[in-house]
Amino acid sequence: MTLLRHRTVLFLLVVATLAVAWEAYLGASAPGRLDGPLRAALDREPLVNVTVTLGFPPEDFHVRLFQGYGVVRGVRGSTVLLDRVRPVDVRRIARYYWVRRLTLQ
């Protein structure tokens, strides 16, 4: 019990708890960002075309990040058109907290 009184150990426990809580939040909130028809398509299609809606106009960073998941076809306001995305990558994109909505094109 004396180990728990040490400030460094306590700090590490708090940081680890916050990290686990953040990952749990991302995991729990990600499915809610997926549109119903997109969820169905993820189970039956090897590649899907999606629209990724952000809460702000995407910057170069976001476009380059999405290029790693599929083919960026364009940007319309705060929405990125993304083609040929694997279902596992759609689920990864949904875990970004700044993604508001993913829908099937």
N, C-alpha and C positions, 0 to 999 in steps of 0.2 A: 504493500500500500504506500510505502514511502516514495516509490517510483512515480505514482500518480500526482504527488505533490510537487514534483519538479516542473518548473515552468515550461521547459522545452517539450517535455512529454505531453503536458496538458495542451500546449499550443498545437503540437502535431495531431493530437486526438481531435481537437476542434477543426483543424483544416481537413483532416480525413473525413470527419462527419459531414462537413459542408460539401466536400467533393462528392461523396456518396449521395447526399440529398439532391445536389444539382443534377447528377446523372439520372437519378430516379425521376426527377421532374421532367427532364428531357425525354426519357423513355415513356413516361405516362402521357405527356402532352403531344408527342409526335403523331400517334394514330388519329388524333382529332384534327390534324392539319390536312389529312388525306380525304379527298372527295369520295363519296360512295361509289360511283362508277369506276373511279381510279382504283379503289381497293379491290373491286371485283376483277378488273383487268390485270392487276398484279399477280393474281393467282393463276391466270390462264395464258398470259402472253410472255414471251421471252424478252421483248423490248417494247417500251411504250413511249409515246410522245406526250409530254406534260407541259403545263403552264405553271410556273413558279411565281407566286405573288408575294412580294416583300412589302414591308411597311414603309418603304421609301424607294426612290429611284435607285436601281443598282449601279454600283460603281465598277470600275475596271476589275477590282479585286473579286467581286461577286461573279462577274461574267467569266473570268479566268477559272475560278473555282468550279463553276458549273460545267465548263468545258472538260474538266476531268471526269465528269459523270456521263456526258453525252455531247451531242452536237447542238450548239447554241444557234438557233435559227434567227433570233432577233430579240429586241427589247421593245416593249410598248409600255411607256410610263413606268409603273413599278412592277411590271410583269416580264419575266424572261420566258421565252419559248424554247423549250429544250426537247430535242428529238433523240430517239434511239437510246433510251435510258433503261438499264437493267432494273428489275424490281427491287433487288437488294440496295441499289443506289438511290432509288426513290425513297426508300425508308431511311437511308442515311441523310438525305437532303431534308427530310421532314424533322430530323432531330436538331437542325439549326434553329435556335430560338428566334432568329430574326426572319424566318420564313413564316408567312401568315397562312398560306393556302397552297395546296397542290391539286390541280385538276387535270383531267384527261383532255387532250386536244381533240 
